[in-house]
Amino acid sequence: MPNRLDLKHSKYNRRVKRVRAKVVGTPERPRLSVCKSLKHIYAQVIDDTAGNTLVFASSLSKEARDKFEDKDKKTDKSFKVGQLIAEMAKARGIENVVFDRQGSRYHGRIKAVAEGARKSGLNF
């Protein structure tokens, strides 16, 4: 009998595969992939045809930490990471992206990254 953690990871991996089957990044419209851990959030813009990461930002990066305040919650930090990734993408000439939430629900911190990116001018 598999333990609960193995079952949880297998369900997560199935969700990731299901989402990635529908979401593909092209040079004209790269993929904005968001990954979260218990403490931090990571976002990257990826061109899948070339296999290159075009832009990367996380709650650990110096640029993001400069925007954070001491009282910010994880959702507030995620919103600011979304704004940062949008600014960096626009500096590279990327206007349109496809959003990849991986296996997570579009809720909470994942939604905050998307809203921050949209507010700073990314279209998806």
N, C-alpha and C positions, 0 to 999 in steps of 0.2 A: 504494500500500500504506500503510495507516495505521500510525503509529508506536505503540510500546508504551504510551506514556502516554495517547494518545487511546483506545486499546482498554481500558485500565484504567478510565478515567473513564466510558466508555460502559457497562461492566459494572457499575460502582458505581451509575450512574444507573438502570439497570434494576432493581437490587436495591432501591433507594429507592422506586421506583414500585410494585414488587411488595408491599413492606411497607406502604406508605401506602394501597394499595387495600384492605387488610384492617383498618387501624387508623384510627378516626375519633374525635375528641374531642367530647364533648357537654358541656352545662353541668353535668349530674349527674356525669359521668365524663370529665374532660378528659384530654388526651393529654400524657404526660411524654415529651418529645423530648430525646434525648441526642445530642450531636455532639462529636466529638473531633478535635483536630489533633495534630500531633506533640508539642507541648509542653503544651497545655491541654485542659480538658474543659468543656463547656457543657451546661447542662440548663435546660429551660424547660417550664412547664405551660401548655398552650394550649387554649382553647375554640375549636374549629374552626367552630362554627355562627356565632359572632359575629366570629371572626377576631381574637381578643384574646389577648395573652400575659398570663396571670394572675400568674405568679411566674417569676423568672429568677435563676439562680445559676451561677457559673462559678469556675474556679480562679483567675481574675484578680480577683474581687470582694474587697473589703476584709474582709467578714465571713468568707469562706472562708480568706483568708490569715492571719487572726488565729488560726485553729484549726491551721494547719500548723506542723510542726516542721521544722528544717533537714534532718534525716535522712530525712524522708518521701519515699517513691518516688511515681511518678505514680499507681500503683494505690491507694496509701494516700490520696493527695490526692483521687482520684476517689471513694473511699468517703466521705470527709468532705464532699465536694460533694453526694453523695446524701443524707447526713444533713441537710445545710443546706437543700436544696430541700424535703425532707419537713417540716422544722420550719416553713419559710416557708409551705408549702401548708396545713399544719394550722392555722396562725395565720389564714389566709384562709378556713377552714372546709372545706377540700378533704380528704376522707378516701380516696376511691377514684379511681384514675387508670388509663389504658391506657398501656402502655409502648411507646414507639416507638424502636427501636434504629437507625432509618434504614437505611443500607446496610451497617452493620457487623455482625460476628458477635456473638452473645451470649457474650462471652468477654473476659477481662482487665479493662480499664478500664470497658467498658460494663457488664459484670456487677457490678463493684464499685459503680458508681453505683446500680444496682438493689438490691443487697444493703443498701447504706447507707440507701436510702429505705425499704426494707421494715423494717429494724431500728428506724427512727425512727417507724414507724407508718403508712406509706402502704400501701394495699391495691391490688394489681394482679395 
